[in-house]
Amino acid sequence: PIFLFLGSLAENQISNKGAKALAKSLLVNRSLMVLDLRSNSIGPTGAKALADALRKNQILLSLK
């Protein structure tokens, strides 16, 4: 297994499309505990996709 406890994607110009793809991966996440998405271009639809995924994800402890 791969263990990744901290991931920083800050300042990567992630858009709604990227946020939706990330949300899909959060649904099967088993190791990412901290994720930094600060200073990206995520709009309302991307934020909603992430929020919906986080309702089901029980591993991620911190999202910035």
NORTASUL-V165658 format. One record per pair of residues at least 12 apart in sequence whose ideal C-beta (glycine too) atoms are under 8 Angstrom apart, sorted by sequence separation. I is the first residue (numbers start at 1). J is the second residue. D is the distance in whole Angstrom. If there is no record, write none. Layout:
BEGIN
i:I j:J d:D
i:I j:J d:D
END
This chain:
BEGIN
i:9 j:22 d:8
i:37 j:50 d:8
i:50 j:63 d:8
i:22 j:37 d:8
i:19 j:37 d:8
i:19 j:40 d:8
i:18 j:40 d:8
i:14 j:37 d:7
i:19 j:42 d:5
i:23 j:46 d:8
i:18 j:42 d:8
i:26 j:50 d:7
i:7 j:32 d:5
i:15 j:40 d:8
i:16 j:41 d:8
i:20 j:45 d:7
i:35 j:60 d:6
i:5 j:31 d:7
i:6 j:32 d:8
i:9 j:35 d:7
i:10 j:36 d:5
i:14 j:40 d:4
i:15 j:41 d:5
i:16 j:42 d:6
i:19 j:45 d:8
i:20 j:46 d:6
i:23 j:49 d:4
i:27 j:53 d:5
i:33 j:59 d:6
i:34 j:60 d:8
i:37 j:63 d:7
i:38 j:64 d:5
i:4 j:31 d:5
i:5 j:32 d:7
i:6 j:33 d:7
i:7 j:34 d:7
i:8 j:35 d:8
i:9 j:36 d:6
i:10 j:37 d:7
i:11 j:38 d:7
i:13 j:40 d:6
i:14 j:41 d:7
i:15 j:42 d:7
i:16 j:43 d:5
i:19 j:46 d:3
i:23 j:50 d:5
i:26 j:53 d:4
i:32 j:59 d:7
i:33 j:60 d:6
i:34 j:61 d:6
i:35 j:62 d:7
i:36 j:63 d:8
i:37 j:64 d:7
i:3 j:31 d:5
i:4 j:32 d:5
i:5 j:33 d:5
i:6 j:34 d:4
i:7 j:35 d:5
i:8 j:36 d:4
i:9 j:37 d:6
i:10 j:38 d:4
i:11 j:39 d:4
i:12 j:40 d:6
i:13 j:41 d:6
i:14 j:42 d:6
i:15 j:43 d:8
i:18 j:46 d:7
i:19 j:47 d:7
i:22 j:50 d:7
i:26 j:54 d:7
i:29 j:57 d:6
i:31 j:59 d:7
i:32 j:60 d:6
i:33 j:61 d:5
i:34 j:62 d:5
i:35 j:63 d:5
i:36 j:64 d:5
i:1 j:30 d:8
i:2 j:31 d:6
i:5 j:34 d:7
i:7 j:36 d:7
i:10 j:39 d:6
i:11 j:40 d:7
i:16 j:45 d:5
i:17 j:46 d:8
i:20 j:49 d:4
i:23 j:52 d:7
i:24 j:53 d:7
i:27 j:56 d:6
i:30 j:59 d:6
i:33 j:62 d:7
i:34 j:63 d:8
i:35 j:64 d:7
i:1 j:31 d:7
i:10 j:40 d:7
i:16 j:46 d:4
i:19 j:49 d:6
i:23 j:53 d:4
i:27 j:57 d:7
i:29 j:59 d:5
i:9 j:40 d:7
i:15 j:46 d:7
i:19 j:50 d:6
i:26 j:57 d:5
i:29 j:60 d:6
i:14 j:46 d:8
i:16 j:49 d:8
i:26 j:60 d:7
i:10 j:64 d:8
END
